[in-house]
Amino acid sequence: MTMILEERDYRIKAGYVADFLEKYQALGLPVQREHLGEPHGFFVSDVGELNHVVSMWRYADMIERAEKRSRMLTDQRWPGYLASIKGLIDVQTIRILIPTTFSALR
């Protein structure tokens, strides 16, 4: 099977994007890097619907994704990070993207 990308889109409450990013960079990202590796991309919206933070994570397949995320969720630091961002996220959307046969990301 071809690799997959996980797109995680968080709509942050207006006025709190900088606060969310600061807490994520200090508390969430180190845990994710340890268990998931480097994000494939990390973005904020600048035009159109604002207050979105989007991350992209690359995995070999759904099995690798499940194994890595399972290990991350058992990390003792993760609940502290989640508590620090409680109330900052309005909506979270997760999509699994599969590259087309002609995609440069295959």
C-alpha positions in Angstrom: 0.0 0.0 0.0 1.1 3.6 -0.7 1.9 6.0 2.1 -0.8 8.1 3.7 -1.0 11.7 4.9 -3.0 12.6 8.0 -4.3 16.2 7.8 -5.3 17.6 11.2 -7.2 20.9 11.0 -8.0 22.8 14.2 -10.2 25.8 14.2 -9.0 27.8 17.1 -11.1 30.3 19.0 -10.6 33.9 17.6 -7.7 35.6 19.3 -6.1 32.5 20.6 -4.0 31.1 17.7 -0.7 32.5 19.1 -1.5 31.1 22.5 -2.4 27.7 21.0 0.9 27.6 18.9 3.0 28.6 21.9 1.6 25.8 24.1 1.8 23.3 21.2 5.4 24.2 20.4 6.4 24.0 24.1 4.4 21.0 25.2 2.8 19.1 22.4 5.4 19.1 19.6 8.2 17.5 21.6 6.0 14.6 22.5 4.8 14.2 18.9 8.3 14.4 17.5 9.4 11.7 19.8 6.6 9.3 18.8 5.4 10.4 15.4 8.6 11.9 13.9 8.7 15.3 12.2 5.5 16.8 10.9 5.3 16.8 7.1 3.9 20.3 7.3 2.5 22.8 9.8 0.4 25.8 8.7 -1.9 28.6 9.8 -4.6 30.1 7.7 -4.0 33.7 6.4 -6.7 34.3 3.9 -10.3 33.0 3.8 -11.5 31.2 6.9 -9.1 32.4 9.6 -8.0 30.9 12.9 -7.1 27.5 11.5 -4.0 25.5 12.4 -3.3 22.6 10.1 -0.7 19.9 10.5 0.2 17.1 8.1 1.7 13.8 9.3 3.2 11.1 7.0 2.8 7.4 7.7 3.6 4.3 5.7 0.1 3.0 6.2 -2.8 3.0 8.7 -1.1 0.3 10.8 1.9 2.5 11.4 -0.3 5.5 12.2 -2.2 3.5 14.8 0.9 2.1 16.4 2.7 5.5 16.6 -0.4 7.4 17.9 -1.1 4.6 20.4 2.4 5.0 21.9 2.0 8.8 21.9 -1.3 8.7 23.8 0.3 6.7 26.6 3.1 9.2 27.1 2.8 10.8 30.5 3.4 14.3 29.2 0.5 14.1 26.7 -2.4 14.8 29.2 -0.6 17.9 30.5 -0.4 19.2 27.0 -4.1 18.5 26.4 -5.0 20.3 29.7 -3.0 23.3 28.6 -5.0 23.8 25.4 -8.4 22.9 26.8 -11.0 25.4 25.6 -8.8 26.8 22.8 -10.1 24.6 20.0 -13.6 25.1 18.5 -13.6 22.3 15.9 -11.1 19.5 15.0 -11.2 17.8 11.7 -9.0 14.8 10.7 -8.7 13.4 7.2 -6.5 10.6 5.8 -5.2 11.6 2.4 -3.9 9.0 -0.1 -1.7 10.4 -2.9 -2.8 9.9 -6.5 -0.6 7.9 -8.9 0.8 11.2 -10.3 1.4 13.0 -7.0 4.9 14.1 -6.2 4.3 13.0 -2.6 4.1 9.2 -3.4 
